[in-house]
């Protein structure tokens, strides 16, 4: 495990080199958040005092979008898929085939380093922004709920990583994977709850979406935090999310085993 711990430390050092970029990304990321919060404030302003939208109060809706930013900072995959595809296309994975290093574990360490580095920088502007809206920010019902939220976020990060990792491994078969990555990102952005809470959709459409892994990449952990899922429904959701993570891991391993058989490295 020492070699993966070393990879984590090197990855963290490399990511901190781009701390100014991280800070700029976090600051500019607040602009669309401010816009969408203003839209929802306008919607609620047209309702009677205490009015709700699909079982969401104004405070819960604002908290939802603030939590979107928090979960995104903790779990989003940024450039990992592009780097994996580039390693395959440029022949850089040859060095891992000759050493006792598991490539998936190595990339997972770099992914964790990237999240730690980004969160360390983004926490400052994001924390100040949440503090400025503290009167609207809803706290979890209990510490137990908060612990389950953190566990769900960890599963969300693993699920996002395994799906992106598998998509990047398509570079074993095709020269350009950008189209596949953009399509996956589009589905994740719409179907995971980035734009709006999924439970404001028609029930039939929401049920269809929950047959996919996308709601468990964002909407489900936020629902856990807000106390929207409780009891048997909560534990069933956690089990389904864990099942998707295991399936994503197995799919990543399968794609690697099949892809490495097609891999060819030429030159010195």
Buried (B, 14 or more C-beta within 10 A) or exposed (E): EEBBEEBBEEBBEEBBEBEEEBBEBBBEBBEEBEEBBEEBEEEBEEEEEEEEBEEBBBBBBBBBBBBBBBBBBBBBBBEBBBBBBBBBBEEEBEEBEEEEEBBBEBBBBBBBBBBBBBBBBBBEBBEEBBEEBEEBBBEBEEEEBBEBBEBBBBBBBBBBBBBBBBBBBBBBEEEEBEEBBEEBBEBBBBBBBBEBBBBEBEEEEBEEBBEBBBBBBBBBBBBBBBBBBEEEEBEEBBEBBBEBBBBBBEBBBEBBEEBBEEBEEEEE
